Amino acid sequence: MYNQSCGIPYHNSAFLSIKLGIIMVLIRLAKSWQISENEVTSESVYFNRRRFLQGLIGTGIAGSSLLLTACGKSSSSEALEKSLQLPKIAGFSKNLQFLTVNRPVVAETVAGKYNNFYEFGGGKNIWLKAQKLPTNPWTVEVGGLVKNPQTYDIDTIKKTFPLEERIYRFRCVEAWSMVLPWLGFPMSALIAAVEPKPEAKFVRFTSFYDPEITQGPGLHLGALPWPYAEGLRIEEMANELAFFAVGIFGHDLPKQHGAPLRMVIPWKYGFKGAKSIVKIEFTAKQPATYWNTIDAHEYDFEANVNPSKPHPRWSQATEKFIGSRSDLSWEIIETLPYNGYGEYVASLYS
């Protein structure tokens, strides 16, 4: 993704109507270590990546973190907190092999509002629109070239597969990164349950899509390759790092994170982590995927984190690491091959 598996956007008329004098006062209030959210991923990078979306999407209020600082908690921040107040997950273990990362875990409120969910639009504050996602009931169909096809509801998934917590680095193709504490189970457990046939070489993951729900008024993206789909080689899915998340920060996944089930593939760029999965299909041929279909030159099927391979329009050698502060502060750090997980996955690509 998060797979699975990736700062509030721009051009909101309400914000632009604020008097210049008020804006200047707010800017002066900012400390030297503070930044506005839209600086985390530069506007030029953001819109270049989605040039086919230009002119279609206009959401969010630039600099709203400063406004909230000056004016106190807003209804928006209260709504964000409510979206994160979800049932705790009990009975999970902690995978000691994947609990130590030499970087701090991101603040939960930052992770909750700084993410991508293209079914609901192209802005970083898509969390609010994502609350329209219907998650109850929820079923996941697992089929294709398998001996034991299954259809699971989300409660059965949580009961069938032993849940554990893993802390993983997350690296977006837009050159920003976080550390996140996921709750879920290894993809290898699902492989064992459905028993792929020998001819199964790839796996396709399909996300929820309903144009009446996911695309709001004025968002005309029907020509794009919906539903959102991602894919892995079966050897990649079987790797011990490959993970399905049903929770984060000790509780159920919020809708903006891809509830109730998403991919987490920490050695790949975040767009590989498909959210809100409804179908998993084992296939003999490499499946078409969303970004690879849109622009294969910029978003290859493999999409491993590679600092020596620049994106056609920006470098991948460094990243803006978003840490534990609640103000979206960041630092520039060097990007690691395979996002630092080479010891686990490099052999897949030798």
N, C-alpha and C positions, 0 to 999 in steps of 0.2 A: 503497500500500500501500500499502517499502518498500514503496505500495502499499504501497503497496503499500504501505503500502504503507504500543508503541503499539497501599525499594520492594519489598520482599518482603511478601506479603499477611499475612493476619491470622487470629486465632482458632485457634491451634494449641494443643491441650491439653497437649502436652509442654512447651511454653514456659511456659504458665500455671502449671505445677506447680513451676517453679523458685522457690525461697524468695525472699520479698520482700527479705530482707537482701542477697542476691547481686545482685538487680536494682538495688538502690540503689547498691551499690558500682560496678557497671558504668556506671550513669548518671553517677556522679561522675567516672569516668575519661574521659568524652567531653569533648573540647575544644570551645571555643565555636563553632568552624567546622564541627563534625561534626553530622550528622543521622542519624536512623534511616531506613532505606530507605522505610518506609511513610509518611514525611512528604513524600516527593517528590510523590506524588499523594495528597491527603488521603483518609482512609478514607471520609468522607461523600461526597466526589465520586465515588470509585471505585464504591461500592455504589449510589449514586443512579443512576449511568449504567447499571448492570446490575441494576436492581431486580427484574427477572424471574428473576435468578439467586440472589437472597438465600435463604439457608438451604440451597442446594444444594452450595455449594463451600466447603471449608475447608482451605486448603493453606498451607504455609509456616510460618515462625517469625518473629514480629515482633521486630525489633531484632537479628536474627542477625548483622548486621555488627559490632555491639558484642561479641557473644559470641565471634566469630571473632578480634577484636582481642585479647580477653583470654586466649583459650585456644589461640591459634596456629592453623595451618592444619588444617581439619577434612576429613573424608572428602567432605563436600559441596563444599568449595572445590576439592579435588583432582579431583572428578568434573566440576566446571565447567571447569577448565583442560583436562581430557582432551577434553571436548566441543568445545573450540576448537582443539585440535591436529590440524588437518586438512591434506591435501596442498596445497602451494603451487601457485598457478596461474602458469604460465610463458608468455612470449610476448605479454603484453598491453602496450598502450601507455598513456600517461598523457594524458588529454584536458586540455590546458593551459587551455582555456576554463572548465573546471569543477574546478580544483584549488585555488583560493584562496577561502577563506571566512574572514571576520573574527571567527571564533570557533574555539576549539580542538576538535580531534577528541576524541570521548569515549574513555575508557579501554576497551580491548577487553573486559575482564572485566565491567565495568559493563554494556556493551551486551549481553553474552552472558547476563546473568541478569535484566536489567530490560526485559522485552518482553512482548507479548501474543501468544497463539496459542490462539484460542478453542476450537478442536477438542479441545484437551487440558485446558481449564478456564479459569477467569477470573482466576487469580492472576498476579502479576508474576514469580514464580519458576517459571513454567511450563516453563522450560528443561529441568528434570529429566524431567518427564513426556514432553516432546517428543522425547526420545531414542528413544522407541518408534516414531517415524516411519520406515517402510521406504522407503529411497531408492534401492535397487539391486535390480533394474533400475528405470528410470524413463523413461516416455514422455510426450510432450506432443502431443495431437491438435490440429491447427489446421485449421478448416474453416468451414462455413457458406457465406456468400455470397462465395466466392473462386474464382478461376480455377484455382489450383494448390493444392488441399488437401494437407497434409503431416502425417506423423506422425514426430516426431523423438525419438530417445533423447537423453539429456542429453549424452553424449559427442559426438554429431553436432552438437548445438547449439553446443558450445564450439568445434568445428572449422569450422563453417559460417559463423558470425558473428564478425568480428574483435572481440576483447575489449579493453576499455579500463577504466581506473580513473577514477572521478568522485567528488569529495567534495561531498556534498550536505547541506544542512540537513534535519532531520527534525522535524516538528511533529505531536504527537499531539493529538487532539481533547480529551484529558483535561488539556490545558494544560501539558504538559512537552515539552521539546525536547532534541535532541542534534545533533551533526555526525558523519556516518558516511562512511567511505571504501569505496564500492561498486565491485565489478568486474562488468562485464557488457557489454551492447550496447544501442544505441538501438532502441526499438520500431519505428521507421521502417524498420529493416533487415528485420524480419519482414514488415512490410506489403509491401515491395518483392518479397519472395520469394514470397508467396502471391497477390498481385495481387487485391485486393478488387474485386468487381463494383460498378458504379455505384450499385446500390440498397443497398449496405452503408452504413449510417449510424452504427452502434454496434458495440461489441465487448464480449463477455462473457468474463470470466476465471473459471474454476472451479478451486477448490482440492481437493486430495486429501481424501477422507473415507471412513472405514470405522469404523462405530460400535463394532466389536469391538476396534479398535486405539486410536482417538482418545478414546473416552470410557471412563474407568476406573470401577471399582466405586463406586457411590454417586453417580455423575454422570448424572442423568437429564434430558438436554436434547434428547431425540428430537423434541419438538414444535417446536423452533426450525427455521428455514428452511435446513437443511443440504442440500447441501454449501455451504460458504462461497463466495460469488460476488461479484464486483465488475464494474463496467462503466465504459466511457468512450465519449464520442463519438469517431468515427474521427478527427476533427481534433485532438482531445486526444492520442490515441495517436500521431499523426504528428508532434506537436510535438518539437522537438529535445531537450527535457528528459526526455521520457518514456523510461523505461529498464527493461530486464530485468536483474536481478542474478543471477549465478551464483556470486558470491564476495564476500568482505568482508575487510578487513585483509590483503589479499594472498593469501588462501587460499580454498578452497571454502566455500560457505555452511554454517554450522552448522545443525543441524536446527531449533533454536529461532528462527533467523532466516528460516525458510521454505525450507530446502533442498528440492531442488537449484535451483529457479527461482522467483523472486518478482518482483512489480511494485515499482517505485520511482517514485513520482509526487510530486516534492518540493514542488510548489506546493499540494498537497492534504493534508488531514489523513491521518494514518498509516493509518487503517482502510481507505483506498482501495487500499492496497498489498497485494493478495491474495498469500498465501504458498503455497508448494508447489503450483504450478500444474500441472494435468493436462490442461486443455482450454481452447482459445481459439477463440471462435466469433464470426464477423462476422454481424451481424443487421441487419434493416431497422428494427426497433422497439427502443425503450429497454428493456434487460433488467432484470429484477428483481435487486436486490442484497441482501446479507445484512442490514446495519443499516438500510437504507432500508425493507426489508420489515418489520422489527421495529418501527420507529418513524420514520416518514417526517418527522414534525414536528421531531425532534431530529437526524436524520441524513439530510440531503437527498442526492440522487443526485450533485450536483455536488461538494459538500464541499470547496470551495476555502478555504484559510486566510484568514480575514477578521476582523481585530481589532475591526471596528465592528459585527459581527453576533454577539452573545453566544449561547452555548448556552442553551437555556431554563432551565438551572439553575446556570450559572456564567458568568463573564466570559471572553472570549477576547482581551481587550485586552493581557494580559501572559502570560508563560509562565515556568515554572521550567526554566532552562537547565542541563542536566547536562553538566559539562565533562570535563576530562582526568584529574581526580583519581580514585583507585580507591575512595574512600569514599562515593561517591554524593553529594558536596556539590553544591550548586546555587546559582544566583543568579537573582533576578527580573529579567527584561528585557522590553522592549516587543515585542509581536508585530508582524511586518511583513505588510502586505497580500501575499497570494500567497506568504507565507513568504519574502519578499525576492526573488522571481523574476518580479515584474510585468513587467519589460522583455521577457521571453520569452513570457508567456502572457496578459497583459491583453487583447490584441487578440482573443483567442478569445471574450471575454465582453462585448465592447463593444456 
